């Protein structure tokens, strides 16, 4: 139930108002003066404060900031025996929700309380969502305890509070965007936008439009003005994944933005100013690319202020089990199933694998095994074919039979969707069609 605090030195009026509001379903606390009110706020979480303007020890209007300081999530409604417009205006400026005249505004109290409670609940939902987002992308959610991972996290935590550009290196699938999100959440820009763009996902012209935005009519198809991601990231963080794939001429434009803090949209004539932090990622050796003339050396040195290379999963064997358990729980929830256990022989096989696709590959492997396993445990025969080595004596299966069985199960799961089946199997669509022909499926 919502909790109200009534602060009024008129005892009979306070008790009467408290009795009425308790009848409406509110939990009501009472205080005859400001000193007692602050004690009540220390003892209980209060949603709305009804405060008289004339109190024995404090002026109610001036008391509003103190009340808000002791109960930041509460709304304050002031009560007065005589209407006074200047006092009402000042109260609102100091943070009061509203200002009521006793007696004249009795019919407004309940609707006003309900509106105040709606604002309180909305603020709490927003704070809860912000907390969830912060926790989801914080360093505490990076799974693993290996020394290689701890070293990477330690370095990232040290650079996070600064505004220094960070270049995240490492093989594909090592979690570069996860680290970028965590760095953003631990920075002073955490409350602003985190804008991510994969530079390899667009052609040159579309990438330029996505980054810089354009004016209406600047090219065929530009039917209206469009903000670019540089502008969307203003005040926050811009994450450019696969920055090594950016065309050379766009690299020059990006460099000018980083050096001047402004850019010109496509089709515009005046510059737009922006302030953002740049995080970039690549699986290439950009220094070697710069020496070969495939990446601008000046941009490389501009973004390489702090380089952080993420370790591949094969160097984080201790982290494979906790990651596998996390993904198993995640996909069990998605498929409305009990979280399966991971037996020792299954875990051992995971730890023996080379993981060329790193965490992304492990995630896909566990997703497939959760889908295909039928009992309490993840079954060995649900692992992809690359895990089944003849040297392992517990593989009492003909590999072709196992492969055919896998394909049939995944086809059944996807309702015959061959594109999705190929994705889950980790093979190309043409390879899937070849195997369907080979096994006469």
Buried (B, 14 or more C-beta within 10 A) or exposed (E): EBBBBBBBBBEEBBBEBBEBBEEBEBBBBBBBBBEBBBEBBEEEEBBBBBBBBBBEEBEBBEBBEBBBEBBEEBBBBBBBBEEBEEBBEBBBEBEBBBBBBBEEBEEBBEEBBEBBBEEBEEBEEEEEEEEEBBEEBBBEBBBBEBEBBEEBBEBBEEBBEBBEBBBBBBBBBBBBBBBBBBBBBBBEBBEBBBBBBBBEEBEEEEBBBBBBBBBEEBEEEBEEBBEBBBBBBBEBBBBBBBBBBBBEEBBEBBBBBBEEEBBBBBBBEEEBEBEBBBBBBBBBEBBEBBEEEEBBEEBBEBBBBBBBBBBBBBBBBBBBBEBBBBBBBBBBEEEEBEBBEBBEEBBEBBBEBEBEBBBBBBBBBBBBBBBBBEEEBBBBBBBBBEBBEEEBEEBEEEEEEBBBBBBEBBBEBBEEEBEBBBBBBBBEEEEBEEBBEEBEE
